Amino acid sequence: MNRITRNLYLLAPVAALIAGLSAQAHAQVQPQYKVVSPDGKVTYTDTPPVQAGGNKVSKLGENVSAIPQASLPLELRQATQRFPVTLYVMKVCDPCDSARAFLRQRGVPFTEKLIVSREDGEALQRISGGRDTPTLTIGAQVLRGLTTDTWSSYLDSAGYPHESHLPANYQYPAATTLTEPAAPVERKAAQQPQQQPQVPTEKPAPGGIKF
């Protein structure tokens, strides 16, 4: 590999990140919003909906607030603000365990989302274009499937340190499901006429003693 080819290879992740940001800023695979109506019906939309009529609106893949920024060094804080990292995994998945261990060993703060239901899978499809696990997003860049060399290149380009700079007392946020389960619809039970309990008639025993 000559010097020019090698430089182009090293710059590929940077170019991809820039392209991803450009797409996000202009065309931007529109943010996906989940709307749960009061009766429990779930719909998705690309347009920010108006929160009215008791509808509950949540934005899929929103993760910035999950990282405790105050405890991070400046370099990490800047990286997580510009290119937040989210790991999408399943509960039973060896590559997902390896992906989690890789990010933690490198000291990358990330949000972990579990794919446990059909709705989670559909949401991941909307966010990443597939249902592969593990999937990693670094800002607008989507990386499906664990390839540590590729992940490392993109993390380098996003400004994440090569070695962990996390404080000793840092705790990763607990994993949560990608979508929140819809609230069950409350149904009023039919009013049943209350029956008065029958009190057994006590019969006096011989001698007038009651048992």
C-alpha positions in Angstrom: 0.0 0.0 0.0 1.6 3.3 -1.1 1.5 6.5 0.9 -1.4 8.1 -1.0 -3.5 5.0 -0.8 -2.8 4.7 2.9 -3.7 8.3 3.6 -7.0 7.9 1.7 -7.8 4.8 3.7 -7.1 6.6 7.0 -9.3 9.6 5.9 -12.2 7.4 4.9 -13.9 7.4 8.4 -13.5 11.2 8.6 -15.1 11.7 5.2 -17.9 9.4 6.2 -18.6 11.3 9.4 -18.6 14.6 7.5 -21.0 13.2 5.0 -23.2 11.8 7.7 -23.3 15.2 9.4 -24.1 16.9 6.1 -26.9 14.5 5.4 -28.2 15.1 9.0 -28.1 18.8 8.6 -29.8 19.0 5.2 -31.6 15.9 4.0 -31.3 14.1 7.4 -33.1 10.8 7.6 -35.9 12.6 9.4 -36.1 12.0 13.1 -38.6 9.4 13.9 -41.3 10.2 16.5 -43.4 7.8 18.4 -46.9 8.9 19.3 -49.0 7.0 21.9 -52.7 8.1 22.0 -54.7 8.0 25.2 -56.4 4.7 23.9 -53.0 3.1 23.6 -52.7 3.3 19.8 -49.0 3.7 18.6 -48.1 5.5 15.4 -44.8 6.8 14.0 -44.2 10.0 12.1 -41.3 11.9 10.5 -42.8 15.3 11.4 -42.5 16.6 15.0 -46.1 16.1 16.2 -48.0 18.5 18.4 -48.4 17.2 21.9 -52.1 17.6 22.4 -55.2 15.7 23.3 -53.3 13.6 25.8 -50.9 12.1 23.3 -47.5 11.0 24.6 -44.7 11.9 22.1 -41.1 10.5 22.3 -38.2 10.7 19.9 -36.6 7.5 18.9 -32.8 7.2 19.4 -32.6 10.4 21.5 -29.8 9.7 23.9 -27.7 12.8 24.8 -29.3 13.3 28.2 -28.5 9.7 29.2 -24.7 10.5 29.6 -23.8 12.2 32.9 -21.8 15.1 31.3 -20.7 16.8 34.5 -18.4 13.9 35.5 -16.5 13.6 32.1 -13.2 15.2 31.2 -13.4 18.0 28.6 -12.2 15.9 25.7 -14.8 13.3 26.3 -17.5 15.8 27.1 -16.9 17.5 23.7 -17.0 14.2 21.8 -20.2 13.0 23.4 -21.9 16.3 22.7 -20.9 16.3 19.1 -21.1 12.6 18.3 -23.1 10.8 21.0 -22.7 7.0 20.9 -25.5 4.5 21.1 -25.2 0.7 21.2 -28.2 -1.3 20.1 -28.2 -4.9 21.4 -30.2 -8.0 22.2 -30.3 -9.6 25.7 -28.8 -12.9 24.5 -26.1 -12.1 21.9 -22.4 -12.9 22.1 -21.3 -10.3 19.6 -23.4 -7.7 21.6 -21.4 -8.7 24.7 -18.2 -8.2 22.8 -19.3 -4.8 21.5 -20.2 -3.7 25.0 -16.9 -4.9 26.4 -15.0 -3.2 23.6 -16.6 0.2 24.2 -16.0 0.0 28.0 -12.4 -1.1 27.6 -11.8 2.0 25.4 -13.7 4.2 27.8 -16.4 5.4 25.4 -19.5 6.7 27.2 -22.5 5.3 25.4 -26.2 4.7 25.8 -27.4 1.1 25.5 -30.7 0.2 23.9 -32.2 -3.2 24.1 -34.2 -4.8 21.2 -36.6 -7.1 23.0 -39.9 -6.7 21.1 -41.2 -6.4 17.5 -41.8 -2.7 18.1 -38.1 -2.3 19.1 -37.1 -4.1 15.9 -39.3 -1.8 13.8 -37.8 1.2 15.6 -34.2 0.0 14.9 -35.2 -0.5 11.3 -36.3 3.1 11.1 -33.1 4.4 12.8 -30.4 2.3 11.1 -32.0 0.8 8.0 -31.7 -2.8 9.4 -32.3 -5.0 12.4 -28.7 -6.2 12.9 -27.3 -6.4 16.4 -25.0 -5.1 17.6 -25.5 -1.8 15.8 -23.5 1.3 16.8 -24.4 4.9 16.0 -21.8 7.7 16.4 -23.7 10.9 15.8 -25.4 10.4 12.4 -23.1 7.5 11.4 -24.5 4.0 11.5 -22.3 0.9 11.9 -24.1 -2.4 11.7 -22.3 -5.5 13.0 -19.1 -5.5 15.2 -15.9 -4.8 13.4 -13.5 -3.4 16.0 -11.0 -1.9 13.5 -13.8 0.0 11.7 -15.4 1.1 15.0 -12.1 2.2 16.3 -11.5 4.3 13.1 -14.8 6.1 13.4 -14.3 6.7 17.2 -10.9 8.1 16.5 -12.4 10.5 13.9 -15.1 11.5 16.3 -12.5 12.6 18.8 -12.8 9.8 21.4 -9.5 9.0 23.1 -7.6 5.8 22.3 -7.5 4.8 26.0 -10.1 5.2 28.7 -10.1 8.7 30.4 -13.2 8.0 32.4 -13.2 8.9 36.1 -12.8 5.9 38.4 -16.3 6.3 39.8 -18.0 6.6 36.4 -21.1 4.4 36.0 -22.6 3.6 32.6 -26.3 4.3 32.3 -28.5 1.2 32.7 -29.7 -0.3 29.4 -33.3 0.5 28.4 -35.6 -0.8 25.7 -35.6 1.2 22.5 -39.3 1.9 22.7 -41.5 2.3 25.7 -44.4 -0.2 25.9 -47.7 1.4 25.3 -49.8 2.0 28.4 -52.6 -0.6 28.7 -56.0 0.8 27.9 -58.1 1.1 31.1 -61.4 -0.7 30.8 -64.1 -0.4 33.4 -65.5 -3.7 34.5 -69.2 -4.1 34.0 -71.0 -3.4 37.2 -72.4 -6.6 38.7 -75.2 -6.5 41.1 -73.8 -7.2 44.5 -75.3 -10.2 46.1 -75.9 -10.2 49.8 -74.0 -13.1 51.5 -76.3 -15.6 53.0 -75.9 -16.0 56.8 -76.4 -19.6 57.8 -79.1 -20.1 60.3 -77.6 -21.4 63.6 -79.5 -24.3 65.1 -79.3 -24.5 68.9 -77.7 -27.7 70.2 -79.3 -29.8 72.8 -79.3 -28.1 76.1 -79.4 -24.6 74.5 -75.6 -24.4 73.8 -74.6 -22.9 70.5 -71.4 -24.0 68.8 
